């Protein structure tokens, strides 16, 4: 999953090793974080922990990527 933060412009994307990569397209800086927003590596050492959790966390069954539950028609 890959999303752009509406205010900061940072790009948040999940990685194959269950981390979240956060990149600042303005400066080229980036950082790697755990799904619970702990910094792992990189020169970008801070980011929105809610976005990191959303990108790196598990989504509830039936929820869309934005957290709204879809209605199932029988």
PDB file of N, H, CA, C and O in Angstrom:
ATOM      1  N   UNK A   1       0.840  -1.161   0.000  1.00  0.00           N
ATOM      2  CA  UNK A   1       0.000   0.000   0.000  1.00  0.00           C
ATOM      3  C   UNK A   1       0.896   1.239   0.000  1.00  0.00           C
ATOM      4  O   UNK A   1       1.968   1.241   0.605  1.00  0.00           O
ATOM      5  N   UNK A   2       0.448   2.280  -0.679  1.00  0.00           N
ATOM      6  H   UNK A   2      -0.422   2.279  -1.170  1.00  0.00           H
ATOM      7  CA  UNK A   2       1.224   3.518  -0.773  1.00  0.00           C
ATOM      8  C   UNK A   2       0.257   4.695  -0.721  1.00  0.00           C
ATOM      9  O   UNK A   2      -0.699   4.755  -1.494  1.00  0.00           O
ATOM     10  N   UNK A   3       0.509   5.636   0.199  1.00  0.00           N
ATOM     11  H   UNK A   3       1.285   5.587   0.827  1.00  0.00           H
ATOM     12  CA  UNK A   3      -0.328   6.825   0.331  1.00  0.00           C
ATOM     13  C   UNK A   3       0.517   8.070   0.543  1.00  0.00           C
ATOM     14  O   UNK A   3       1.600   8.012   1.124  1.00  0.00           O
ATOM     15  N   UNK A   4       0.008   9.189   0.066  1.00  0.00           N
ATOM     16  H   UNK A   4      -0.872   9.237  -0.406  1.00  0.00           H
ATOM     17  CA  UNK A   4       0.649  10.491   0.288  1.00  0.00           C
ATOM     18  C   UNK A   4      -0.093  11.205   1.412  1.00  0.00           C
ATOM     19  O   UNK A   4      -1.323  11.272   1.399  1.00  0.00           O
ATOM     20  N   UNK A   5       0.640  11.738   2.382  1.00  0.00           N
ATOM     21  H   UNK A   5       1.639  11.684   2.394  1.00  0.00           H
ATOM     22  CA  UNK A   5       0.047  12.486   3.487  1.00  0.00           C
ATOM     23  C   UNK A   5      -0.482  13.811   2.952  1.00  0.00           C
ATOM     24  O   UNK A   5       0.231  14.524   2.246  1.00  0.00           O
ATOM     25  N   UNK A   6      -1.713  14.141   3.277  1.00  0.00           N
ATOM     26  H   UNK A   6      -2.292  13.562   3.851  1.00  0.00           H
ATOM     27  CA  UNK A   6      -2.375  15.329   2.737  1.00  0.00           C
ATOM     28  C   UNK A   6      -1.693  16.641   3.121  1.00  0.00           C
ATOM     29  O   UNK A   6      -1.703  17.584   2.330  1.00  0.00           O
ATOM     30  N   UNK A   7      -1.104  16.724   4.305  1.00  0.00           N
ATOM     31  H   UNK A   7      -1.096  15.957   4.947  1.00  0.00           H
ATOM     32  CA  UNK A   7      -0.507  17.985   4.760  1.00  0.00           C
ATOM     33  C   UNK A   7       0.998  18.062   4.525  1.00  0.00           C
ATOM     34  O   UNK A   7       1.498  19.056   3.999  1.00  0.00           O
ATOM     35  N   UNK A   8       1.711  17.020   4.912  1.00  0.00           N
ATOM     36  H   UNK A   8       1.304  16.213   5.339  1.00  0.00           H
ATOM     37  CA  UNK A   8       3.175  17.068   4.805  1.00  0.00           C
ATOM     38  C   UNK A   8       3.671  16.738   3.403  1.00  0.00           C
ATOM     39  O   UNK A   8       4.747  17.183   3.003  1.00  0.00           O
ATOM     40  N   UNK A   9       2.889  15.959   2.653  1.00  0.00           N
ATOM     41  H   UNK A   9       2.015  15.598   2.978  1.00  0.00           H
ATOM     42  CA  UNK A   9       3.334  15.504   1.340  1.00  0.00           C
ATOM     43  C   UNK A   9       4.226  14.278   1.401  1.00  0.00           C
ATOM     44  O   UNK A   9       4.647  13.770   0.362  1.00  0.00           O
ATOM     45  N   UNK A  10       4.526  13.786   2.615  1.00  0.00           N
ATOM     46  H   UNK A  10       4.184  14.198   3.460  1.00  0.00           H
ATOM     47  CA  UNK A  10       5.353  12.589   2.748  1.00  0.00           C
ATOM     48  C   UNK A  10       4.641  11.398   2.104  1.00  0.00           C
ATOM     49  O   UNK A  10       3.413  11.309   2.110  1.00  0.00           O
ATOM     50  N   UNK A  11       5.435  10.493   1.552  1.00  0.00           N
ATOM     51  H   UNK A  11       6.432  10.565   1.547  1.00  0.00           H
ATOM     52  CA  UNK A  11       4.915   9.268   0.954  1.00  0.00           C
ATOM     53  C   UNK A  11       5.136   8.129   1.951  1.00  0.00           C
ATOM     54  O   UNK A  11       6.254   7.912   2.419  1.00  0.00           O
ATOM     55  N   UNK A  12       4.069   7.411   2.269  1.00  0.00           N
ATOM     56  H   UNK A  12       3.161   7.587   1.889  1.00  0.00           H
ATOM     57  CA  UNK A  12       4.104   6.277   3.198  1.00  0.00           C
ATOM     58  C   UNK A  12       3.830   5.023   2.396  1.00  0.00           C
ATOM     59  O   UNK A  12       2.817   4.934   1.702  1.00  0.00           O
ATOM     60  N   UNK A  13       4.739   4.037   2.488  1.00  0.00           N
ATOM     61  H   UNK A  13       5.562   4.109   3.052  1.00  0.00           H
ATOM     62  CA  UNK A  13       4.515   2.803   1.748  1.00  0.00           C
ATOM     63  C   UNK A  13       4.989   1.589   2.532  1.00  0.00           C
ATOM     64  O   UNK A  13       6.016   1.629   3.210  1.00  0.00           O
ATOM     65  N   UNK A  14       4.225   0.515   2.426  1.00  0.00           N
ATOM     66  H   UNK A  14       3.391   0.482   1.875  1.00  0.00           H
ATOM     67  CA  UNK A  14       4.590  -0.728   3.097  1.00  0.00           C
ATOM     68  C   UNK A  14       5.713  -1.408   2.322  1.00  0.00           C
ATOM     69  O   UNK A  14       5.824  -1.266   1.104  1.00  0.00           O
ATOM     70  N   UNK A  15       6.536  -2.147   3.050  1.00  0.00           N
ATOM     71  H   UNK A  15       6.445  -2.262   4.039  1.00  0.00           H
ATOM     72  CA  UNK A  15       7.642  -2.868   2.435  1.00  0.00           C
ATOM     73  C   UNK A  15       7.416  -4.375   2.578  1.00  0.00           C
ATOM     74  O   UNK A  15       6.563  -4.807   3.353  1.00  0.00           O
ATOM     75  N   UNK A  16       8.166  -5.157   1.845  1.00  0.00           N
ATOM     76  H   UNK A  16       8.860  -4.807   1.215  1.00  0.00           H
ATOM     77  CA  UNK A  16       8.023  -6.613   1.898  1.00  0.00           C
ATOM     78  C   UNK A  16       8.425  -7.198   3.252  1.00  0.00           C
ATOM     79  O   UNK A  16       8.003  -8.300   3.602  1.00  0.00           O
ATOM     80  N   UNK A  17       9.234  -6.467   4.008  1.00  0.00           N
ATOM     81  H   UNK A  17       9.577  -5.572   3.723  1.00  0.00           H
ATOM     82  CA  UNK A  17       9.682  -6.986   5.305  1.00  0.00           C
ATOM     83  C   UNK A  17       8.854  -6.436   6.469  1.00  0.00           C
ATOM     84  O   UNK A  17       9.339  -6.382   7.599  1.00  0.00           O
ATOM     85  N   UNK A  18       7.605  -6.025   6.202  1.00  0.00           N
ATOM     86  H   UNK A  18       7.211  -6.068   5.284  1.00  0.00           H
ATOM     87  CA  UNK A  18       6.635  -5.581   7.214  1.00  0.00           C
ATOM     88  C   UNK A  18       7.022  -4.264   7.901  1.00  0.00           C
ATOM     89  O   UNK A  18       6.607  -4.008   9.032  1.00  0.00           O
ATOM     90  N   UNK A  19       7.803  -3.444   7.227  1.00  0.00           N
ATOM     91  H   UNK A  19       8.140  -3.651   6.309  1.00  0.00           H
ATOM     92  CA  UNK A  19       8.103  -2.109   7.728  1.00  0.00           C
ATOM     93  C   UNK A  19       7.366  -1.077   6.889  1.00  0.00           C
ATOM     94  O   UNK A  19       6.699  -1.417   5.912  1.00  0.00           O
ATOM     95  N   UNK A  20       7.491   0.178   7.278  1.00  0.00           N
ATOM     96  H   UNK A  20       8.032   0.454   8.072  1.00  0.00           H
ATOM     97  CA  UNK A  20       6.895   1.273   6.517  1.00  0.00           C
ATOM     98  C   UNK A  20       8.002   2.243   6.131  1.00  0.00           C
ATOM     99  O   UNK A  20       8.723   2.750   6.990  1.00  0.00           O
ATOM    100  N   UNK A  21       8.130   2.496   4.833  1.00  0.00           N
ATOM    101  H   UNK A  21       7.544   2.084   4.136  1.00  0.00           H
ATOM    102  CA  UNK A  21       9.104   3.470   4.340  1.00  0.00           C
ATOM    103  C   UNK A  21       8.392   4.809   4.191  1.00  0.00           C
ATOM    104  O   UNK A  21       7.328   4.893   3.578  1.00  0.00           O
ATOM    105  N   UNK A  22       8.986   5.849   4.756  1.00  0.00           N
ATOM    106  H   UNK A  22       9.851   5.780   5.254  1.00  0.00           H
ATOM    107  CA  UNK A  22       8.439   7.198   4.661  1.00  0.00           C
ATOM    108  C   UNK A  22       9.448   8.056   3.915  1.00  0.00           C
ATOM    109  O   UNK A  22      10.620   8.113   4.290  1.00  0.00           O
ATOM    110  N   UNK A  23       8.994   8.726   2.856  1.00  0.00           N
ATOM    111  H   UNK A  23       8.042   8.681   2.551  1.00  0.00           H
ATOM    112  CA  UNK A  23       9.878   9.544   2.022  1.00  0.00           C
ATOM    113  C   UNK A  23       9.343  10.960   1.925  1.00  0.00           C
ATOM    114  O   UNK A  23       8.134  11.179   1.849  1.00  0.00           O
ATOM    115  N   UNK A  24      10.262  11.921   1.929  1.00  0.00           N
ATOM    116  H   UNK A  24      11.244  11.743   1.992  1.00  0.00           H
ATOM    117  CA  UNK A  24       9.919  13.327   1.721  1.00  0.00           C
ATOM    118  C   UNK A  24      10.347  13.690   0.300  1.00  0.00           C
ATOM    119  O   UNK A  24      11.538  13.869   0.045  1.00  0.00           O
ATOM    120  N   UNK A  25       9.389  13.801  -0.633  1.00  0.00           N
ATOM    121  H   UNK A  25       8.422  13.655  -0.426  1.00  0.00           H
ATOM    122  CA  UNK A  25       9.761  14.085  -2.019  1.00  0.00           C
ATOM    123  C   UNK A  25      10.409  15.451  -2.219  1.00  0.00           C
ATOM    124  O   UNK A  25      11.097  15.662  -3.217  1.00  0.00           O
ATOM    125  N   UNK A  26      10.202  16.377  -1.290  1.00  0.00           N
ATOM    126  H   UNK A  26       9.643  16.205  -0.479  1.00  0.00           H
ATOM    127  CA  UNK A  26      10.794  17.713  -1.406  1.00  0.00           C
ATOM    128  C   UNK A  26      12.292  17.701  -1.151  1.00  0.00           C
ATOM    129  O   UNK A  26      13.047  18.417  -1.808  1.00  0.00           O
ATOM    130  N   UNK A  27      12.724  16.875  -0.185  1.00  0.00           N
ATOM    131  H   UNK A  27      12.111  16.293   0.349  1.00  0.00           H
ATOM    132  CA  UNK A  27      14.133  16.868   0.197  1.00  0.00           C
ATOM    133  C   UNK A  27      14.875  15.601  -0.228  1.00  0.00           C
ATOM    134  O   UNK A  27      16.105  15.580  -0.259  1.00  0.00           O
ATOM    135  N   UNK A  28      14.126  14.546  -0.555  1.00  0.00           N
ATOM    136  H   UNK A  28      13.127  14.564  -0.530  1.00  0.00           H
ATOM    137  CA  UNK A  28      14.752  13.277  -0.894  1.00  0.00           C
ATOM    138  C   UNK A  28      15.102  12.426   0.314  1.00  0.00           C
ATOM    139  O   UNK A  28      15.621  11.320   0.162  1.00  0.00           O
ATOM    140  N   UNK A  29      14.825  12.925   1.512  1.00  0.00           N
ATOM    141  H   UNK A  29      14.404  13.823   1.636  1.00  0.00           H
ATOM    142  CA  UNK A  29      15.115  12.155   2.727  1.00  0.00           C
ATOM    143  C   UNK A  29      14.087  11.042   2.895  1.00  0.00           C
ATOM    144  O   UNK A  29      12.951  11.155   2.434  1.00  0.00           O
ATOM    145  N   UNK A  30      14.501   9.963   3.564  1.00  0.00           N
ATOM    146  H   UNK A  30      15.424   9.871   3.938  1.00  0.00           H
ATOM    147  CA  UNK A  30      13.578   8.864   3.830  1.00  0.00           C
ATOM    148  C   UNK A  30      13.976   8.150   5.107  1.00  0.00           C
ATOM    149  O   UNK A  30      15.104   8.271   5.585  1.00  0.00           O
ATOM    150  N   UNK A  31      13.029   7.406   5.646  1.00  0.00           N
ATOM    151  H   UNK A  31      12.113   7.307   5.257  1.00  0.00           H
ATOM    152  CA  UNK A  31      13.276   6.629   6.846  1.00  0.00           C
ATOM    153  C   UNK A  31      12.452   5.363   6.830  1.00  0.00           C
ATOM    154  O   UNK A  31      11.438   5.273   6.138  1.00  0.00           O
ATOM    155  N   UNK A  32      12.894   4.389   7.596  1.00  0.00           N
ATOM    156  H   UNK A  32      13.717   4.462   8.159  1.00  0.00           H
ATOM    157  CA  UNK A  32      12.206   3.113   7.709  1.00  0.00           C
ATOM    158  C   UNK A  32      11.711   2.977   9.144  1.00  0.00           C
ATOM    159  O   UNK A  32      12.454   3.236  10.092  1.00  0.00           O
ATOM    160  N   UNK A  33      10.440   2.566   9.300  1.00  0.00           N
ATOM    161  H   UNK A  33       9.837   2.356   8.530  1.00  0.00           H
ATOM    162  CA  UNK A  33       9.805   2.484  10.610  1.00  0.00           C
ATOM    163  C   UNK A  33       9.111   1.136  10.777  1.00  0.00           C
ATOM    164  O   UNK A  33       8.711   0.506   9.798  1.00  0.00           O
ATOM    165  N   UNK A  34       8.973   0.700  12.037  1.00  0.00           N
ATOM    166  H   UNK A  34       9.298   1.212  12.832  1.00  0.00           H
ATOM    167  CA  UNK A  34       8.179  -0.489  12.339  1.00  0.00           C
ATOM    168  C   UNK A  34       6.710  -0.097  12.252  1.00  0.00           C
ATOM    169  O   UNK A  34       6.399   1.095  12.252  1.00  0.00           O
ATOM    170  N   UNK A  35       5.789  -1.070  12.176  1.00  0.00           N
ATOM    171  H   UNK A  35       6.041  -2.038  12.175  1.00  0.00           H
ATOM    172  CA  UNK A  35       4.369  -0.742  12.110  1.00  0.00           C
ATOM    173  C   UNK A  35       3.838   0.030  13.325  1.00  0.00           C
ATOM    174  O   UNK A  35       2.787   0.666  13.244  1.00  0.00           O
ATOM    175  N   UNK A  36       4.560  -0.025  14.440  1.00  0.00           N
ATOM    176  H   UNK A  36       5.413  -0.542  14.505  1.00  0.00           H
ATOM    177  CA  UNK A  36       4.154   0.765  15.607  1.00  0.00           C
ATOM    178  C   UNK A  36       4.969   2.057  15.718  1.00  0.00           C
ATOM    179  O   UNK A  36       5.103   2.624  16.803  1.00  0.00           O
ATOM    180  N   UNK A  37       5.507   2.513  14.589  1.00  0.00           N
ATOM    181  H   UNK A  37       5.398   2.053  13.708  1.00  0.00           H
ATOM    182  CA  UNK A  37       6.138   3.830  14.415  1.00  0.00           C
ATOM    183  C   UNK A  37       7.488   4.013  15.098  1.00  0.00           C
ATOM    184  O   UNK A  37       7.879   5.143  15.389  1.00  0.00           O
ATOM    185  N   UNK A  38       8.195   2.939  15.354  1.00  0.00           N
ATOM    186  H   UNK A  38       7.877   2.021  15.117  1.00  0.00           H
ATOM    187  CA  UNK A  38       9.556   3.064  15.896  1.00  0.00           C
ATOM    188  C   UNK A  38      10.534   3.185  14.732  1.00  0.00           C
ATOM    189  O   UNK A  38      10.491   2.398  13.786  1.00  0.00           O
ATOM    190  N   UNK A  39      11.404   4.165  14.813  1.00  0.00           N
ATOM    191  H   UNK A  39      11.439   4.804  15.581  1.00  0.00           H
ATOM    192  CA  UNK A  39      12.404   4.411  13.772  1.00  0.00           C
ATOM    193  C   UNK A  39      13.376   3.240  13.702  1.00  0.00           C
ATOM    194  O   UNK A  39      13.830   2.745  14.734  1.00  0.00           O
ATOM    195  N   UNK A  40      13.696   2.793  12.481  1.00  0.00           N
ATOM    196  H   UNK A  40      13.327   3.195  11.643  1.00  0.00           H
ATOM    197  CA  UNK A  40      14.636   1.696  12.264  1.00  0.00           C
ATOM    198  C   UNK A  40      15.922   2.221  11.639  1.00  0.00           C
ATOM    199  O   UNK A  40      17.015   1.944  12.131  1.00  0.00           O
ATOM    200  N   UNK A  41      15.788   2.988  10.543  1.00  0.00           N
ATOM    201  H   UNK A  41      14.900   3.213  10.143  1.00  0.00           H
ATOM    202  CA  UNK A  41      16.964   3.501   9.853  1.00  0.00           C
ATOM    203  C   UNK A  41      16.569   4.655   8.945  1.00  0.00           C
ATOM    204  O   UNK A  41      15.388   4.931   8.733  1.00  0.00           O
ATOM    205  N   UNK A  42      17.592   5.323   8.416  1.00  0.00           N
ATOM    206  H   UNK A  42      18.551   5.098   8.588  1.00  0.00           H
ATOM    207  CA  UNK A  42      17.373   6.414   7.474  1.00  0.00           C
ATOM    208  C   UNK A  42      17.572   7.775   8.089  1.00  0.00           C
ATOM    209  O   UNK A  42      17.682   7.905   9.308  1.00  0.00           O
ATOM    210  N   UNK A  43      17.618   8.803   7.241  1.00  0.00           N
ATOM    211  H   UNK A  43      17.529   8.698   6.251  1.00  0.00           H
ATOM    212  CA  UNK A  43      17.849  10.158   7.731  1.00  0.00           C
ATOM    213  C   UNK A  43      16.565  10.888   8.108  1.00  0.00           C
ATOM    214  O   UNK A  43      16.622  11.971   8.691  1.00  0.00           O
ATOM    215  N   UNK A  44      15.410  10.314   7.787  1.00  0.00           N
ATOM    216  H   UNK A  44      15.363   9.434   7.313  1.00  0.00           H
ATOM    217  CA  UNK A  44      14.132  10.860   8.243  1.00  0.00           C
ATOM    218  C   UNK A  44      13.748  10.068   9.485  1.00  0.00           C
ATOM    219  O   UNK A  44      13.388   8.894   9.388  1.00  0.00           O
ATOM    220  N   UNK A  45      13.823  10.703  10.653  1.00  0.00           N
ATOM    221  H   UNK A  45      14.115  11.656  10.732  1.00  0.00           H
ATOM    222  CA  UNK A  45      13.650   9.986  11.914  1.00  0.00           C
ATOM    223  C   UNK A  45      12.304  10.215  12.565  1.00  0.00           C
ATOM    224  O   UNK A  45      12.051   9.697  13.652  1.00  0.00           O
ATOM    225  N   UNK A  46      11.430  10.982  11.923  1.00  0.00           N
ATOM    226  H   UNK A  46      11.635  11.403  11.039  1.00  0.00           H
ATOM    227  CA  UNK A  46      10.098  11.241  12.475  1.00  0.00           C
ATOM    228  C   UNK A  46       9.074  11.207  11.353  1.00  0.00           C
ATOM    229  O   UNK A  46       9.383  11.516  10.202  1.00  0.00           O
ATOM    230  N   UNK A  47       7.844  10.823  11.704  1.00  0.00           N
ATOM    231  H   UNK A  47       7.593  10.572  12.638  1.00  0.00           H
ATOM    232  CA  UNK A  47       6.750  10.776  10.729  1.00  0.00           C
ATOM    233  C   UNK A  47       5.447  10.637  11.508  1.00  0.00           C
ATOM    234  O   UNK A  47       5.464  10.418  12.720  1.00  0.00           O
ATOM    235  N   UNK A  48       4.345  10.761  10.829  1.00  0.00           N
ATOM    236  H   UNK A  48       4.331  10.939   9.846  1.00  0.00           H
ATOM    237  CA  UNK A  48       3.025  10.670  11.451  1.00  0.00           C
ATOM    238  C   UNK A  48       2.763   9.226  11.883  1.00  0.00           C
ATOM    239  O   UNK A  48       2.626   8.336  11.043  1.00  0.00           O
ATOM    240  N   UNK A  49       2.693   8.998  13.202  1.00  0.00           N
ATOM    241  H   UNK A  49       2.804   9.721  13.884  1.00  0.00           H
ATOM    242  CA  UNK A  49       2.544   7.627  13.695  1.00  0.00           C
ATOM    243  C   UNK A  49       1.183   7.028  13.336  1.00  0.00           C
ATOM    244  O   UNK A  49       1.058   5.806  13.257  1.00  0.00           O
ATOM    245  N   UNK A  50       0.165   7.857  13.117  1.00  0.00           N
ATOM    246  H   UNK A  50       0.266   8.850  13.181  1.00  0.00           H
ATOM    247  CA  UNK A  50      -1.134   7.336  12.697  1.00  0.00           C
ATOM    248  C   UNK A  50      -1.061   6.791  11.266  1.00  0.00           C
ATOM    249  O   UNK A  50      -1.613   5.732  10.969  1.00  0.00           O
ATOM    250  N   UNK A  51      -0.385   7.516  10.398  1.00  0.00           N
ATOM    251  H   UNK A  51       0.063   8.377  10.639  1.00  0.00           H
ATOM    252  CA  UNK A  51      -0.219   7.052   9.017  1.00  0.00           C
ATOM    253  C   UNK A  51       0.633   5.783   8.977  1.00  0.00           C
ATOM    254  O   UNK A  51       0.332   4.854   8.227  1.00  0.00           O
ATOM    255  N   UNK A  52       1.686   5.745   9.777  1.00  0.00           N
ATOM    256  H   UNK A  52       1.931   6.499  10.387  1.00  0.00           H
ATOM    257  CA  UNK A  52       2.533   4.550   9.819  1.00  0.00           C
ATOM    258  C   UNK A  52       1.710   3.341  10.268  1.00  0.00           C
ATOM    259  O   UNK A  52       1.815   2.262   9.686  1.00  0.00           O
ATOM    260  N   UNK A  53       0.899   3.528  11.296  1.00  0.00           N
ATOM    261  H   UNK A  53       0.814   4.406  11.768  1.00  0.00           H
ATOM    262  CA  UNK A  53       0.046   2.438  11.777  1.00  0.00           C
ATOM    263  C   UNK A  53      -0.966   2.003  10.741  1.00  0.00           C
ATOM    264  O   UNK A  53      -1.259   0.814  10.610  1.00  0.00           O
ATOM    265  N   UNK A  54      -1.500   2.963  10.004  1.00  0.00           N
ATOM    266  H   UNK A  54      -1.262   3.928  10.111  1.00  0.00           H
ATOM    267  CA  UNK A  54      -2.480   2.640   8.968  1.00  0.00           C
ATOM    268  C   UNK A  54      -1.836   1.841   7.834  1.00  0.00           C
ATOM    269  O   UNK A  54      -2.399   0.851   7.368  1.00  0.00           O
ATOM    270  N   UNK A  55      -0.686   2.266   7.406  1.00  0.00           N
ATOM    271  H   UNK A  55      -0.229   3.071   7.785  1.00  0.00           H
ATOM    272  CA  UNK A  55      -0.001   1.594   6.299  1.00  0.00           C
ATOM    273  C   UNK A  55       0.583   0.250   6.737  1.00  0.00           C
ATOM    274  O   UNK A  55       0.513  -0.727   5.992  1.00  0.00           O
ATOM    275  N   UNK A  56       1.148   0.198   7.917  1.00  0.00           N
ATOM    276  H   UNK A  56       1.205   0.992   8.522  1.00  0.00           H
ATOM    277  CA  UNK A  56       1.831  -1.017   8.366  1.00  0.00           C
ATOM    278  C   UNK A  56       1.005  -1.949   9.210  1.00  0.00           C
ATOM    279  O   UNK A  56       1.413  -3.082   9.464  1.00  0.00           O
ATOM    280  N   UNK A  57      -0.173  -1.485   9.659  1.00  0.00           N
ATOM    281  H   UNK A  57      -0.505  -0.564   9.452  1.00  0.00           H
ATOM    282  CA  UNK A  57      -0.997  -2.302  10.535  1.00  0.00           C
ATOM    283  C   UNK A  57      -1.933  -3.218   9.789  1.00  0.00           C
ATOM    284  O   UNK A  57      -2.023  -3.189   8.562  1.00  0.00           O
ATOM    285  N   UNK A  58      -2.621  -4.021  10.549  1.00  0.00           N
ATOM    286  H   UNK A  58      -2.548  -4.045  11.546  1.00  0.00           H
ATOM    287  CA  UNK A  58      -3.583  -4.943   9.959  1.00  0.00           C
ATOM    288  C   UNK A  58      -4.932  -4.233   9.839  1.00  0.00           C
ATOM    289  O   UNK A  58      -5.316  -3.461  10.718  1.00  0.00           O
ATOM    290  N   UNK A  59      -5.631  -4.496   8.768  1.00  0.00           N
ATOM    291  H   UNK A  59      -5.319  -5.124   8.055  1.00  0.00           H
ATOM    292  CA  UNK A  59      -6.944  -3.923   8.539  1.00  0.00           C
ATOM    293  C   UNK A  59      -7.993  -4.917   9.004  1.00  0.00           C
ATOM    294  O   UNK A  59      -7.893  -6.113   8.729  1.00  0.00           O
ATOM    295  N   UNK A  60      -9.002  -4.418   9.713  1.00  0.00           N
ATOM    296  H   UNK A  60      -9.084  -3.447   9.937  1.00  0.00           H
ATOM    297  CA  UNK A  60     -10.071  -5.282  10.197  1.00  0.00           C
ATOM    298  C   UNK A  60     -10.803  -5.932   9.027  1.00  0.00           C
ATOM    299  O   UNK A  60     -10.912  -5.343   7.951  1.00  0.00           O
ATOM    300  N   UNK A  61     -11.296  -7.129   9.238  1.00  0.00           N
ATOM    301  H   UNK A  61     -11.208  -7.607  10.112  1.00  0.00           H
ATOM    302  CA  UNK A  61     -12.013  -7.826   8.174  1.00  0.00           C
ATOM    303  C   UNK A  61     -13.230  -7.025   7.735  1.00  0.00           C
ATOM    304  O   UNK A  61     -14.032  -6.606   8.569  1.00  0.00           O
ATOM    305  N   UNK A  62     -13.370  -6.813   6.450  1.00  0.00           N
ATOM    306  H   UNK A  62     -12.718  -7.153   5.772  1.00  0.00           H
ATOM    307  CA  UNK A  62     -14.489  -6.069   5.907  1.00  0.00           C
ATOM    308  C   UNK A  62     -14.242  -4.578   5.792  1.00  0.00           C
ATOM    309  O   UNK A  62     -15.087  -3.856   5.263  1.00  0.00           O
ATOM    310  N   UNK A  63     -13.097  -4.097   6.277  1.00  0.00           N
ATOM    311  H   UNK A  63     -12.410  -4.684   6.706  1.00  0.00           H
ATOM    312  CA  UNK A  63     -12.804  -2.667   6.218  1.00  0.00           C
ATOM    313  C   UNK A  63     -12.081  -2.334   4.920  1.00  0.00           C
ATOM    314  O   UNK A  63     -11.351  -3.161   4.374  1.00  0.00           O
ATOM    315  N   UNK A  64     -12.289  -1.129   4.437  1.00  0.00           N
ATOM    316  H   UNK A  64     -12.883  -0.457   4.881  1.00  0.00           H
ATOM    317  CA  UNK A  64     -11.540  -0.655   3.281  1.00  0.00           C
ATOM    318  C   UNK A  64     -10.216  -0.103   3.769  1.00  0.00           C
ATOM    319  O   UNK A  64      -9.964  -0.089   4.974  1.00  0.00           O
ATOM    320  N   UNK A  65      -9.362   0.355   2.859  1.00  0.00           N
ATOM    321  H   UNK A  65      -9.567   0.344   1.880  1.00  0.00           H
ATOM    322  CA  UNK A  65      -8.062   0.890   3.251  1.00  0.00           C
ATOM    323  C   UNK A  65      -8.191   2.173   4.066  1.00  0.00           C
ATOM    324  O   UNK A  65      -7.237   2.567   4.737  1.00  0.00           O
ATOM    325  N   UNK A  66      -9.351   2.834   4.023  1.00  0.00           N
ATOM    326  H   UNK A  66     -10.126   2.513   3.479  1.00  0.00           H
ATOM    327  CA  UNK A  66      -9.550   4.063   4.788  1.00  0.00           C
ATOM    328  C   UNK A  66     -10.339   3.825   6.063  1.00  0.00           C
ATOM    329  O   UNK A  66     -10.699   4.777   6.754  1.00  0.00           O
ATOM    330  N   UNK A  67     -10.612   2.566   6.384  1.00  0.00           N
ATOM    331  H   UNK A  67     -10.319   1.792   5.823  1.00  0.00           H
ATOM    332  CA  UNK A  67     -11.240   2.237   7.644  1.00  0.00           C
ATOM    333  C   UNK A  67     -12.753   2.149   7.611  1.00  0.00           C
ATOM    334  O   UNK A  67     -13.351   1.745   8.608  1.00  0.00           O
ATOM    335  N   UNK A  68     -13.393   2.504   6.524  1.00  0.00           N
ATOM    336  H   UNK A  68     -12.907   2.832   5.714  1.00  0.00           H
ATOM    337  CA  UNK A  68     -14.850   2.422   6.449  1.00  0.00           C
ATOM    338  C   UNK A  68     -15.251   0.995   6.112  1.00  0.00           C
ATOM    339  O   UNK A  68     -14.640   0.359   5.253  1.00  0.00           O
ATOM    340  N   UNK A  69     -16.260   0.500   6.775  1.00  0.00           N
ATOM    341  H   UNK A  69     -16.757   1.017   7.472  1.00  0.00           H
ATOM    342  CA  UNK A  69     -16.697  -0.850   6.520  1.00  0.00           C
ATOM    343  C   UNK A  69     -17.619  -0.893   5.305  1.00  0.00           C
ATOM    344  O   UNK A  69     -18.510  -0.058   5.146  1.00  0.00           O
ATOM    345  N   UNK A  70     -17.387  -1.860   4.479  1.00  0.00           N
ATOM    346  H   UNK A  70     -16.664  -2.539   4.608  1.00  0.00           H
ATOM    347  CA  UNK A  70     -18.222  -2.022   3.284  1.00  0.00           C
ATOM    348  C   UNK A  70     -19.460  -2.811   3.662  1.00  0.00           C
ATOM    349  O   UNK A  70     -19.436  -3.644   4.568  1.00  0.00           O
ATOM    350  N   UNK A  71     -20.526  -2.537   2.960  1.00  0.00           N
ATOM    351  H   UNK A  71     -20.546  -1.860   2.223  1.00  0.00           H
ATOM    352  CA  UNK A  71     -21.772  -3.272   3.199  1.00  0.00           C
ATOM    353  C   UNK A  71     -21.826  -4.458   2.264  1.00  0.00           C
ATOM    354  O   UNK A  71     -21.573  -4.341   1.065  1.00  0.00           O
ATOM    355  N   UNK A  72     -22.151  -5.570   2.818  1.00  0.00           N
ATOM    356  H   UNK A  72     -22.356  -5.665   3.792  1.00  0.00           H
ATOM    357  CA  UNK A  72     -22.265  -6.781   2.017  1.00  0.00           C
ATOM    358  C   UNK A  72     -23.729  -6.999   1.689  1.00  0.00           C
ATOM    359  O   UNK A  72     -24.600  -6.942   2.557  1.00  0.00           O
ATOM    360  N   UNK A  73     -23.969  -7.244   0.447  1.00  0.00           N
ATOM    361  H   UNK A  73     -23.261  -7.291  -0.258  1.00  0.00           H
ATOM    362  CA  UNK A  73     -25.347  -7.516   0.026  1.00  0.00           C
ATOM    363  C   UNK A  73     -25.530  -9.017  -0.097  1.00  0.00           C
ATOM    364  O   UNK A  73     -24.694  -9.709  -0.678  1.00  0.00           O
ATOM    365  N   UNK A  74     -26.610  -9.510   0.444  1.00  0.00           N
ATOM    366  H   UNK A  74     -27.289  -8.948   0.916  1.00  0.00           H
ATOM    367  CA  UNK A  74     -26.866 -10.941   0.451  1.00  0.00           C
ATOM    368  C   UNK A  74     -27.628 -11.346  -0.680  1.00  0.00           C
ATOM    369  O   UNK A  74     -27.933 -12.530  -0.828  1.00  0.00           O
TER     370      UNK A  74
END
